[in-house]
Amino acid sequence: MASTPALYTGLSGLLSNQNRLNVIGNNIANVNTTAFKSTRMLFESMFSRTQSLGSGPSGRSGGINPRQVGNGSTVAGTQRNFSNGALTATGMATDMAIEGEGFFITQLNGERLFTRDGSFLTNENNQLVTSSGAYVMGYGVDDNYQIEFGELEPIVIPLGQMTVAEATENIYFAGNLNASGELPVSGSIHGTAPFYSEPTGNQAMTGLEDLTQVGTNLYMNDGDGGYELAIEGGAMATIEIDNIEKGGQDLGSFSFTFCTAEEAAANDIEHFGSTMADFASALDQFLGLDNTDVSGQNLGGSVLLNNNGGMIIFGNEGTAQGLNISTSDISVSYMGEPVETPPTNPFVITESTEATGESVRTSFVAYDSLGTAVNIDVTMVLQETIDGQGSVWEFIAESSDNHSLDRIVGLGTLQFDNEGNLVSASNTTINITRTNGAVNPMSLSLDFNYGAEGITAYADTVSTLSVAGQDGSGIGHLVSFSVGQDGLITGAFTNGMTRTLGQVALAKFNNPGGLEDVGSGYYRVGANSGEPMYTTATSLGAGRIIGGALELSNVDLSQEFIDMILASTGYTASSRVISTTDELMDQLLLLGR
């Protein structure tokens, strides 16, 4: 006899299959949603009406099974499929995909949420965010660009704003020094006409006259038997030097004023003194002259004041250290109006000897800790050839950017054996004074034995010297970045440097199926998901990160269409149960008429 339970049984079938169609429809609708995870629905039967519990076997009967009639079906639950979707390359540096079981960690409105959708972008604060504005969390770096593990923080990628610089510490040289070259005999020698303390020429300049005092003047022979004023004492005379060359390289400009310390402070004068001896000492440093005995060798350079009142400039040995000085390179000016009118170029300079000796020079640019370029010259000068034992060379390091008057920043020797191999090098660390706020002094290590590209000393026609490599870099701006498989974000700068900017963090769950879907691709911790384990890619089974790619939906359309047919069939069959029951009830009612 037809009854209402059959109607409810059919209704339960309708509801169950309708819910299954809802799940299938949601899967199909999200077939193109980034990193979407498909869901399947599971059915279970409802409780049964027990008409008889049955009985066990006995001597008279073999036993009777329970007699139960089911009441239909209901939804047992849904299961989310967290298997990986296919990966597709996008070419966008901010896109990321996880190949594994991990989740990206985000922060939205103060809540910690998790997602597999790696379609990220940067906001106006250069923070990495999701398309719906959640912050992507990870680990930052310290001042040395080392990852600081600990509290998670929003990842920042300051494109176009971040700058870096790195101080140069090592310079590597290559080349060959001509061991058969000419030994030096002398450096270049330049002299000036004599100066006198009296206009009659009766007293030659001693160099110790105090030119800050009024009336303490210097005179020179005018070539016609008379004498003319060269430098007027007490008038704050400034000797200006420009266009002097050393080995064909312009040394720049330099000025020296005859004044007191008080006058120098009041007029912001850097180089000053009271006597010609003071000027000669300053000129010696500006020209980078040195007669220091280094390991038994002598570069021979100095500025001397001779007995007849003249000045002699002895250049360093080696043709690459030869000085080119002319009368017009040195001039004089005055702070106030001189009583007389001295000549513009008081030093009549002549060259008596040219520099000799095998030598070679190379120039390069290093960088201090602030990224400021520092020009440095290194010159090699042959000093000695030892019969059957090799050769000895002197190196002199100079810098026009040394924040000290002395151009020379390093001196040392190189010893080669009789096969041209470098045996030893001394004083290979040079120091450059910096007063611009950078690390002071700037210390450089000169490496003349750079593997197969080091310095040799074979016989050749000429000597060669070059910088084979160096570290350090000037200031550079962040222009691009990439994400590694371990989530490390590496930035590339305009100066060719790369730096670690941070690391993307991942979360791992014991039961990802227990996560609660809150929409927009986000999940939150559920009652049965377990607490998140925070880690990084390639650790704890979280998987690896693929930069410039996205994970596609893992919806299998063929499977969804099959499930749709089955759900449709189940729905139709359940509706048939209801219509059949209705027909039976109609027949029952007809019996009562």
ZAZA-72444 format. One record per residue (C-alpha): residue in three letters; x, y, z. Coordinates in Angstrom, 1 decimal, decimal comma, m for minus. Each point is the difference from the previous one (the first is absolute). Layout:
! residues N
residu c1 c2 c3
Ala X Y Z $
...
END
This chain:
! residues 593
residu c1 c2 c3
Met 0,0 0,0 0,0 $
Ala 1,3 3,4 m1,0 $
Ser 1,0 2,2 2,9 $
Thr 1,5 3,4 0,8 $
Pro 3,4 m1,5 0,9 $
Ala 0,6 m0,8 m3,6 $
Leu m0,7 3,6 m0,9 $
Tyr 2,7 1,2 2,5 $
Thr 2,4 m2,6 m1,1 $
Gly m0,3 1,3 m3,6 $
Leu 0,3 3,5 1,3 $
Ser 3,2 m0,8 1,8 $
Gly 1,3 m1,3 m3,3 $
Leu m1,0 3,2 m1,7 $
Leu 1,8 2,1 2,6 $
Ser 3,1 m2,1 0,0 $
Asn 0,4 0,1 m3,7 $
Gln m0,9 3,7 m0,1 $
Asn 2,8 0,7 2,4 $
Arg 2,4 m2,1 m2,1 $
Leu m1,0 2,0 m3,0 $
Asn 0,8 3,2 1,9 $
Val 3,5 m1,3 0,8 $
Ile 0,5 m1,0 m3,6 $
Gly m1,2 3,3 m1,2 $
Asn 2,4 1,8 2,3 $
Asn 2,9 m2,1 m1,2 $
Ile m0,9 0,7 m3,7 $
Ala m0,5 3,7 0,7 $
Asn 3,5 0,2 1,5 $
Val 1,8 m2,0 m2,7 $
Asn 2,0 3,2 m0,9 $
Thr 0,5 1,3 3,6 $
Thr 3,6 0,2 1,0 $
Ala 1,1 m2,8 2,3 $
Phe m3,7 m1,1 0,6 $
Lys m0,4 m3,3 1,7 $
Ser m2,9 m2,2 m1,1 $
Thr m2,4 m1,5 2,4 $
Arg m1,9 m3,3 m0,1 $
Met m3,2 m0,9 2,0 $
Leu m0,4 m3,3 1,8 $
Phe m3,4 m1,5 0,8 $
Glu m1,1 m2,3 2,9 $
Ser m3,3 m1,7 0,7 $
Met m2,3 1,3 2,6 $
Phe m1,1 m2,0 3,0 $
Ser m2,1 m3,1 m0,7 $
Arg m3,4 m1,0 1,5 $
Thr 0,5 m3,3 1,7 $
Gln m2,9 m2,3 m0,3 $
Ser 1,7 m3,0 1,5 $
Leu 3,3 m0,4 1,7 $
Gly 0,3 m3,6 m1,2 $
Ser 1,1 m3,0 2,0 $
Gly 2,9 m2,3 0,3 $
Pro 0,1 m3,6 m1,1 $
Ser m1,5 m2,7 2,2 $
Gly m0,9 m3,6 m0,1 $
Arg m3,1 0,8 m1,9 $
Ser 1,1 2,9 m2,1 $
Gly 3,1 1,1 m1,9 $
Gly m0,4 3,6 1,1 $
Ile m1,8 3,1 m1,4 $
Asn 1,7 3,2 m1,1 $
Pro m1,3 3,4 1,1 $
Arg m2,7 1,4 m2,1 $
Gln 0,6 3,7 m0,6 $
Val m1,3 2,6 m2,5 $
Gly 2,2 3,0 m0,9 $
Asn m1,3 3,5 0,1 $
Gly 2,1 1,4 m2,8 $
Ser 3,4 1,8 m0,4 $
Thr 1,6 3,0 1,4 $
Val 3,3 1,9 m0,5 $
Ala 2,8 m1,7 1,9 $
Gly 2,4 2,9 m0,7 $
Thr 2,2 1,7 m2,5 $
Gln 3,7 m0,7 m0,7 $
Arg 2,3 2,6 m1,6 $
Asn 2,6 m1,3 m2,4 $
Phe 3,3 1,8 0,9 $
Ser 2,0 m1,7 m2,7 $
Asn 2,2 2,4 m2,1 $
Gly m1,5 1,6 m3,0 $
Ala 2,1 0,5 m3,2 $
Leu 2,5 2,9 0,0 $
Thr 0,1 2,6 m2,7 $
Ala 2,7 2,6 m0,6 $
Thr m1,1 3,6 0,1 $
Gly 3,3 1,9 m0,2 $
Met m1,1 2,3 2,8 $
Ala 2,5 0,2 2,8 $
Thr m2,7 0,4 2,7 $
Asp m1,8 m3,2 m1,0 $
Met 0,8 m3,1 2,0 $
Ala m1,2 m3,6 0,0 $
Ile 0,5 m2,7 2,6 $
Glu 1,0 m3,4 m1,1 $
Gly m0,7 m2,0 3,1 $
Glu m2,4 0,1 3,0 $
Gly 0,8 3,4 1,4 $
Phe m2,1 3,2 0,2 $
Phe 0,9 3,6 m0,4 $
Ile m0,6 2,0 3,2 $
Thr m1,9 3,2 m0,2 $
Gln m1,3 2,7 2,4 $
Leu m3,4 1,6 m0,7 $
Asn m1,8 2,3 2,4 $
Gly 2,1 m1,3 2,8 $
Glu m0,8 m3,6 m0,7 $
Arg 2,5 m2,7 m1,0 $
Leu m1,3 m1,7 m3,2 $
Phe 1,5 m2,6 m2,3 $
Thr m0,1 m0,4 m3,8 $
Arg 1,4 m1,9 m2,9 $
Asp m0,7 2,9 m2,4 $
Gly 3,4 1,7 m0,7 $
Ser m1,3 2,7 m2,4 $
Phe 1,7 2,8 2,1 $
Leu 0,8 3,6 m0,8 $
Thr 1,6 3,0 1,8 $
Asn m1,9 2,9 1,5 $
Glu 1,1 3,6 0,3 $
Asn 2,1 m0,8 3,0 $
Asn 1,9 m2,7 m1,9 $
Gln m1,6 m2,7 2,1 $
Leu m0,8 m3,3 m1,6 $
Val m3,8 m0,5 0,1 $
Thr m2,7 m2,3 m1,4 $
Ser m2,6 1,2 m2,6 $
Ser m2,4 0,6 2,9 $
Gly 2,5 2,0 2,0 $
Ala 1,3 m2,5 2,6 $
Tyr 3,6 0,4 1,0 $
Val 2,3 m2,9 m1,0 $
Met 2,0 m1,0 3,0 $
Gly 3,6 m1,1 0,3 $
Tyr 3,4 0,8 1,5 $
Gly 2,0 3,3 m0,5 $
Val 3,7 0,5 0,0 $
Asp 2,5 1,8 2,3 $
Asp 2,5 2,7 m1,0 $
Asn 2,2 m2,6 m1,5 $
Tyr m2,8 m1,5 m2,1 $
Gln m0,2 m3,1 2,1 $
Ile m3,4 m1,6 0,6 $
Glu m1,4 0,9 3,4 $
Phe m2,1 m3,0 1,0 $
Gly m2,5 0,6 2,7 $
Glu m3,2 2,1 m0,1 $
Leu m1,7 m0,1 m3,4 $
Glu m0,4 3,4 m1,7 $
Pro m1,3 1,4 m3,3 $
Ile 2,5 m0,5 m2,8 $
Val 1,3 3,3 m1,4 $
Ile 1,6 0,2 m3,5 $
Pro 1,0 3,7 m0,5 $
Leu 0,5 0,1 m3,7 $
Gly 1,6 3,2 m1,2 $
Gln 0,5 1,2 3,6 $
Met 2,5 m2,3 1,6 $
Thr 3,6 0,9 m0,6 $
Val 3,2 m2,0 0,9 $
Ala 3,7 0,6 m0,2 $
Glu 2,9 m2,2 1,0 $
Ala 3,5 1,0 1,0 $
Thr 2,9 m1,3 m2,1 $
Glu 2,3 m2,2 2,0 $
Asn 2,0 m2,0 m2,5 $
Ile 1,7 0,9 m3,3 $
Tyr 1,4 m2,8 m2,3 $
Phe 2,7 0,8 m2,5 $
Ala 1,2 m1,7 m3,1 $
Gly 2,8 0,7 m2,5 $
Asn 3,6 m0,5 m0,7 $
Leu 2,9 2,2 1,1 $
Asn 2,9 0,1 m2,5 $
Ala 2,9 m1,4 1,9 $
Ser 2,4 1,0 m2,8 $
Gly m1,0 3,6 0,2 $
Glu 2,3 2,9 0,7 $
Leu 1,1 0,6 3,6 $
Pro m0,8 3,5 1,3 $
Val 2,8 2,5 0,2 $
Ser m2,0 3,1 1,1 $
Gly m3,4 1,4 0,3 $
Ser m1,0 3,2 m1,8 $
Ile 1,8 3,1 1,3 $
His m1,5 3,5 m0,2 $
Gly 1,6 3,2 1,4 $
Thr m1,0 3,6 0,5 $
Ala 2,0 3,2 m0,3 $
Pro 1,5 1,3 3,3 $
Phe m2,0 2,1 2,4 $
Tyr 1,4 2,7 2,3 $
Ser m1,1 1,5 3,2 $
Glu 1,4 3,5 m1,0 $
Pro m0,8 1,8 m3,3 $
Thr 3,7 0,4 m0,7 $
Gly 0,5 m3,8 m0,1 $
Asn 2,6 0,2 2,8 $
Gln m1,7 m2,5 2,1 $
Ala m1,3 m3,3 m1,5 $
Met m3,2 m1,5 1,3 $
Thr 0,4 m2,4 2,9 $
Gly m3,5 m1,3 m0,2 $
Leu m0,7 0,9 3,6 $
Glu m1,1 3,6 m0,6 $
Asp m3,4 0,7 1,7 $
Leu m2,1 1,2 m2,9 $
Thr m2,9 0,7 2,3 $
Gln 1,9 3,1 1,1 $
Val m0,3 3,3 m1,8 $
Gly 3,3 0,9 m1,8 $
Thr 1,3 m3,6 m0,1 $
Asn m0,1 m0,3 m3,7 $
Leu 1,6 m2,3 m2,6 $
Tyr 1,7 1,4 m3,1 $
Met 1,2 m1,6 m3,2 $
Asn 2,4 1,1 m2,8 $
Asp m1,8 1,8 m2,8 $
Gly 2,6 m1,1 m2,5 $
Asp 1,2 3,5 m0,7 $
Gly 2,3 0,4 3,0 $
Gly m2,7 1,1 2,3 $
Tyr m2,4 m1,6 2,4 $
Glu m3,8 0,0 0,3 $
Leu m2,4 m1,0 2,7 $
Ala m1,1 m3,6 m0,3 $
Ile m2,1 m0,6 3,2 $
Glu m1,0 2,9 2,3 $
Gly 0,0 m1,0 3,7 $
Gly m2,9 0,8 2,2 $
Ala m2,5 0,3 m2,8 $
Met m1,4 m3,5 0,3 $
Ala 1,6 m1,2 m3,2 $
Thr m1,6 m3,2 m1,5 $
Ile 2,0 m2,3 m2,2 $
Glu m2,3 m1,8 m2,4 $
Ile 1,1 m3,2 m1,9 $
Asp m1,8 m1,4 m2,9 $
Asn 0,7 m2,2 m3,1 $
Ile 3,0 m1,8 1,4 $
Glu 0,3 m3,5 m1,5 $
Lys 1,5 m3,1 1,4 $
Gly 0,5 m2,8 m2,4 $
Gly m2,3 1,8 m2,4 $
Gln m2,8 0,2 2,6 $
Asp m1,3 3,4 1,2 $
Leu 0,4 0,3 3,8 $
Gly m2,8 2,5 0,4 $
Ser 0,3 3,3 1,8 $
Phe 1,5 1,1 3,3 $
Ser 0,3 3,3 1,9 $
Phe 2,3 1,1 2,9 $
Thr m0,4 3,3 1,8 $
Phe 2,7 1,8 2,1 $
Cys m2,0 0,9 3,0 $
Thr m0,4 m0,6 3,8 $
Ala m2,2 m2,6 1,5 $
Glu m2,5 2,6 1,1 $
Glu m0,2 1,4 m3,6 $
Ala m0,4 m3,5 m1,4 $
Ala m2,9 m0,7 2,4 $
Ala m1,7 3,3 m0,7 $
Asn 0,2 m0,5 m3,8 $
Asp m0,5 m3,8 m0,1 $
Ile 3,4 m0,7 m1,4 $
Glu 1,0 m3,7 0,0 $
His 3,7 0,1 m0,9 $
Phe 2,1 2,8 1,4 $
Gly 3,4 0,8 1,6 $
Ser 2,4 2,8 0,6 $
Thr 3,2 m0,9 m1,9 $
Met 1,1 m1,4 m3,3 $
Ala 1,1 m3,1 1,9 $
Asp m3,6 m0,5 1,0 $
Phe m1,0 0,4 m3,7 $
Ala 2,7 m2,4 m1,2 $
Ser m1,3 m2,6 2,5 $
Ala m3,6 0,4 m1,2 $
Leu 1,1 m0,1 m3,6 $
Asp 1,9 m3,2 0,7 $
Gln m3,2 m1,7 1,3 $
Phe m2,2 1,3 m2,8 $
Leu 2,3 m1,3 m2,7 $
Gly 0,2 m3,4 1,7 $
Leu 3,7 0,0 0,4 $
Asp 1,8 m2,3 2,3 $
Asn 3,6 m0,8 0,9 $
Thr m0,9 m2,5 2,7 $
Asp 2,2 m3,1 0,1 $
Val m2,3 m2,9 m0,4 $
Ser 1,6 m3,4 0,3 $
Gly 3,3 1,4 m1,0 $
Gln m1,4 1,9 m3,0 $
Asn m0,3 3,7 m0,6 $
Leu m2,5 1,8 m2,2 $
Gly 2,1 3,1 0,0 $
Gly m2,7 2,7 0,1 $
Ser 0,1 3,2 2,0 $
Val m0,2 3,8 m0,2 $
Leu 3,1 1,8 1,2 $
Leu 1,0 3,6 0,6 $
Asn 3,7 0,4 m1,1 $
Asn 2,7 2,3 1,3 $
Asn m0,3 2,6 m2,8 $
Gly m3,7 0,6 0,8 $
Gly m1,5 m2,1 m2,6 $
Met m2,5 m2,9 0,2 $
Ile 0,7 m3,5 m1,5 $
Ile m2,7 m2,6 m0,6 $
Phe 1,3 m3,5 m0,1 $
Gly m2,6 m2,3 m1,5 $
Asn m0,4 m3,7 0,8 $
Glu 2,0 m2,6 m2,0 $
Gly m1,7 m1,6 m3,0 $
Thr m1,3 1,5 m3,2 $
Ala m3,6 m0,5 1,1 $
Gln 0,8 2,3 3,0 $
Gly 1,6 2,7 m2,1 $
Leu m1,2 3,6 0,7 $
Asn m0,9 2,6 m2,6 $
Ile 0,1 3,4 1,6 $
Ser 0,1 3,3 m1,8 $
Thr 0,3 3,6 1,2 $
Ser m3,7 0,7 m0,8 $
Asp m1,2 m2,9 2,2 $
Ile 0,8 2,0 3,2 $
Ser m1,5 3,5 0,6 $
Val m0,4 2,3 2,9 $
Ser m3,0 2,2 1,2 $
Tyr m0,6 2,1 3,0 $
Met m2,9 0,5 2,5 $
Gly 0,7 3,7 0,2 $
Glu 1,5 2,5 m2,4 $
Pro 3,8 m0,3 0,0 $
Val 2,1 3,1 0,3 $
Glu 1,7 m0,8 m3,3 $
Thr m1,1 m2,2 m2,9 $
Pro 1,8 m3,3 0,2 $
Pro 0,1 m2,3 m3,1 $
Thr m2,9 m2,5 m0,5 $
Asn 2,5 m2,9 m0,3 $
Pro 2,8 0,5 2,5 $
Phe 1,6 m3,4 m0,6 $
Val 2,1 m0,3 m3,1 $
Ile 0,3 m3,7 m0,4 $
Thr 2,4 m2,0 m2,1 $
Glu 0,4 m3,8 m0,4 $
Ser 3,5 m1,3 0,2 $
Thr m0,5 m3,7 0,1 $
Glu m2,8 m2,4 m1,2 $
Ala m1,1 m3,0 2,0 $
Thr 1,5 m3,3 m0,9 $
Gly m0,7 m3,6 0,9 $
Glu m2,4 m2,8 m1,1 $
Ser m3,4 0,7 1,5 $
Val m3,7 m0,3 m0,6 $
Arg m3,1 1,6 1,5 $
Thr m3,6 m1,0 0,2 $
Ser m3,1 1,8 1,4 $
Phe m3,2 m1,3 1,5 $
Val m3,0 1,2 2,0 $
Ala m0,8 m1,4 3,5 $
Tyr m2,9 0,8 2,2 $
Asp m0,1 1,1 3,7 $
Ser m2,7 m1,2 2,4 $
Leu m2,4 2,7 m1,2 $
Gly 0,4 m1,0 m3,7 $
Thr 2,1 3,0 m0,9 $
Ala 2,4 m0,6 m2,8 $
Val 3,7 0,2 0,9 $
Asn 2,6 0,3 m2,8 $
Ile 3,2 m1,9 0,6 $
Asp 3,2 m0,4 m2,1 $
Val 2,6 m2,8 0,5 $
Thr 3,4 0,3 m1,6 $
Met 2,6 m2,8 m0,3 $
Val 3,6 1,1 m0,3 $
Leu 2,9 m2,4 m0,6 $
Gln 2,6 0,3 2,8 $
Glu 2,4 m2,8 m0,4 $
Thr 0,9 m3,1 m2,0 $
Ile 1,9 m2,6 2,0 $
Asp 2,2 m2,3 m2,1 $
Gly m1,6 m3,4 m0,1 $
Gln m2,5 0,9 2,7 $
Gly m2,7 2,2 m1,7 $
Ser m1,1 3,6 0,4 $
Val m1,2 2,4 2,6 $
Trp m2,8 2,5 m0,8 $
Glu m1,3 2,9 2,0 $
Phe m3,7 0,9 0,0 $
Ile m1,3 3,4 0,9 $
Ala m3,8 0,5 0,6 $
Glu m1,4 3,6 m0,3 $
Ser m3,4 1,5 0,2 $
Ser m1,2 3,5 m0,9 $
Asp m3,1 m0,7 2,2 $
Asn 2,0 m0,6 3,1 $
His m1,4 2,5 2,6 $
Ser 3,5 0,9 1,0 $
Leu 2,5 2,0 m2,0 $
Asp 2,3 m2,9 m0,6 $
Arg m0,8 m1,8 m3,2 $
Ile 1,9 m3,1 1,0 $
Val m2,1 m2,6 1,8 $
Gly 2,2 m3,0 m0,2 $
Leu 3,6 m1,2 m0,8 $
Gly 1,3 m3,5 m0,3 $
Thr 2,2 m2,4 m1,9 $
Leu m0,5 m3,1 m2,1 $
Gln 2,6 m2,7 m0,2 $
Phe 0,1 m2,4 m3,1 $
Asp 2,1 m3,1 m0,4 $
Asn 2,1 m0,9 m3,0 $
Glu m3,0 m1,6 m1,8 $
Gly m2,1 3,2 0,3 $
Asn m2,2 m1,2 2,8 $
Leu m1,0 2,2 2,8 $
Val 1,7 m1,1 3,2 $
Ser m1,1 2,6 2,5 $
Ala m1,7 3,4 0,3 $
Ser 0,3 2,4 2,8 $
Asn m2,3 2,8 1,4 $
Thr m2,9 m1,2 m2,2 $
Thr m2,6 1,7 2,2 $
Ile m0,6 3,7 m0,8 $
Asn m2,0 2,6 2,0 $
Ile m1,8 3,0 m1,4 $
Thr m1,2 2,8 2,3 $
Arg m3,7 0,7 m0,2 $
Thr m1,7 3,0 1,7 $
Asn m3,4 m0,3 m1,8 $
Gly m1,6 m2,1 2,7 $
Ala 1,1 m3,3 m1,5 $
Val 2,1 m2,6 1,9 $
Asn 3,4 1,6 0,6 $
Pro 2,5 m1,0 m1,1 $
Met m1,2 m1,8 m3,1 $
Ser 2,2 m3,1 0,0 $
Leu 0,7 m2,0 m3,2 $
Ser 1,9 m3,2 m0,5 $
Leu 2,0 m0,2 m3,2 $
Asp 0,3 m3,6 m1,3 $
Phe 2,8 m0,4 m2,5 $
Asn m0,2 m3,8 0,0 $
Tyr m3,6 m0,5 m1,4 $
Gly 0,3 m3,6 m1,0 $
Ala 0,8 m0,5 m3,7 $
Glu m0,6 3,7 m0,7 $
Gly 2,5 1,3 2,6 $
Ile 3,1 2,2 m0,7 $
Thr 3,0 m1,6 m1,7 $
Ala 3,5 1,4 m0,8 $
Tyr 1,1 m1,5 m3,4 $
Ala 2,2 1,8 m2,5 $
Asp m2,2 1,9 m2,5 $
Thr 0,0 3,1 m2,1 $
Val m2,2 2,0 2,4 $
Ser m1,5 m0,5 3,4 $
Thr m3,8 m0,4 0,4 $
Leu m2,2 0,4 3,1 $
Ser m3,7 m0,1 0,4 $
Val m2,7 m0,7 2,6 $
Ala m1,4 m3,5 m0,6 $
Gly m2,8 0,3 2,6 $
Gln m1,2 1,8 3,1 $
Asp m2,8 0,0 2,4 $
Gly m2,1 2,9 1,2 $
Ser m2,5 2,2 m1,8 $
Gly m1,3 3,5 m0,2 $
Ile m3,6 0,8 0,9 $
Gly m2,7 m2,0 m1,8 $
His m3,8 0,1 m0,1 $
Leu m2,2 m3,1 0,3 $
Val m1,5 m0,7 m3,4 $
Ser m1,2 m3,6 0,1 $
Phe m0,4 m3,0 2,1 $
Ser m0,5 m3,8 m0,2 $
Val m1,3 m2,6 2,4 $
Gly 1,9 m3,2 0,5 $
Gln m1,3 m3,5 0,7 $
Asp 0,7 0,5 3,7 $
Gly m2,0 3,3 0,0 $
Leu 3,0 2,2 0,2 $
Ile m0,6 3,3 m1,7 $
Thr 3,1 1,3 m1,8 $
Gly 0,2 3,6 m1,2 $
Ala 2,1 1,1 m3,0 $
Phe 1,5 3,5 0,0 $
Thr 1,1 2,4 m2,7 $
Asn 3,6 m0,4 1,1 $
Gly 0,0 m3,7 m0,7 $
Met m0,3 m1,0 3,7 $
Thr m2,6 m2,5 1,4 $
Arg m1,3 0,0 3,5 $
Thr m2,5 m2,1 2,0 $
Leu m3,1 2,0 0,7 $
Gly m2,0 m2,5 2,0 $
Gln m1,5 m3,5 0,0 $
Val m3,6 m1,1 m0,6 $
Ala m1,3 m2,1 2,9 $
Leu m2,3 m3,1 m0,4 $
Ala m2,4 m1,8 2,3 $
Lys m0,5 m3,7 0,2 $
Phe m3,0 m1,8 1,6 $
Asn m0,4 m3,6 1,1 $
Asn m3,5 m0,1 m1,4 $
Pro m0,5 2,7 m2,7 $
Gly m3,4 m1,5 m0,6 $
Gly m1,1 1,4 3,3 $
Leu 0,6 3,6 m1,0 $
Glu m3,0 2,3 m0,3 $
Asp m0,6 1,6 m3,4 $
Val m0,8 3,7 0,5 $
Gly m0,1 0,9 m3,7 $
Ser 2,2 1,9 m2,3 $
Gly 2,5 m2,8 0,1 $
Tyr 0,6 0,4 3,7 $
Tyr m0,1 m2,7 2,8 $
Arg 0,1 0,4 3,7 $
Val 0,9 m2,5 2,7 $
Gly m2,8 m2,4 0,6 $
Ala m0,9 m2,2 3,0 $
Asn 1,5 m3,1 m1,7 $
Ser 2,9 1,6 m2,0 $
Gly 2,5 0,1 2,7 $
Glu 2,1 3,1 0,8 $
Pro 2,1 1,4 m2,8 $
Met 3,7 m0,9 m0,1 $
Tyr 1,9 3,1 m1,3 $
Thr 3,0 m0,8 m2,1 $
Thr 1,6 0,8 m3,3 $
Ala m0,1 m1,6 m3,4 $
Thr 1,9 m3,3 m0,4 $
Ser m0,4 m0,7 3,8 $
Leu m2,4 m2,2 1,9 $
Gly m1,6 m1,3 m3,2 $
Ala m1,4 3,4 m0,8 $
Gly 1,2 m0,3 m3,6 $
Arg 1,9 2,5 m2,2 $
Ile m0,9 3,3 m1,4 $
Ile 0,0 0,7 m3,7 $
Gly 0,5 3,7 m0,8 $
Gly m1,7 1,6 m3,0 $
Ala m2,7 m2,7 m0,1 $
Leu m3,5 m0,8 1,3 $
Glu m1,8 m3,1 1,1 $
Leu m3,1 m0,9 m2,1 $
Ser m3,2 m1,4 1,4 $
Asn 0,1 m3,8 0,5 $
Val m3,6 m0,5 m1,2 $
Asp m0,3 m3,0 m2,3 $
Leu m2,8 0,9 m2,4 $
Ser m0,4 m3,5 m1,3 $
Gln m0,5 m1,3 3,5 $
Glu m2,4 2,8 0,8 $
Phe m2,1 m0,7 m3,1 $
Ile m0,2 m3,7 1,0 $
Asp m1,0 1,0 3,5 $
Met m2,6 2,3 m1,4 $
Ile m1,6 m2,8 m2,0 $
Leu 0,0 m2,2 3,0 $
Ala m1,5 2,8 2,2 $
Ser m2,6 0,7 m2,7 $
Thr m0,9 m3,6 m0,3 $
Gly m0,3 m0,3 3,8 $
Tyr m2,2 3,1 0,1 $
Thr m2,3 m1,3 m2,7 $
Ala m0,3 m3,4 1,6 $
Ser m0,8 1,5 3,4 $
Ser m2,7 2,2 m1,6 $
Arg m1,4 m3,2 m1,6 $
Val m0,3 m1,6 3,5 $
Ile m2,1 3,0 1,1 $
Ser m2,2 m0,1 m3,2 $
Thr m0,5 m3,8 0,4 $
Thr m1,0 0,3 3,6 $
Asp m2,4 2,7 m1,0 $
Glu m1,6 m2,3 m2,5 $
Leu m0,3 m2,7 2,6 $
Met m1,7 2,3 2,4 $
Asp m2,4 1,0 m2,7 $
Gln m0,8 m3,7 m0,6 $
Leu m0,6 m0,4 3,7 $
Leu m2,4 2,9 0,1 $
Leu m1,9 m1,5 m3,0 $
Leu m0,6 m3,1 2,0 $
Gly m2,0 2,0 2,5 $
Arg m2,5 1,5 m2,4 $
END
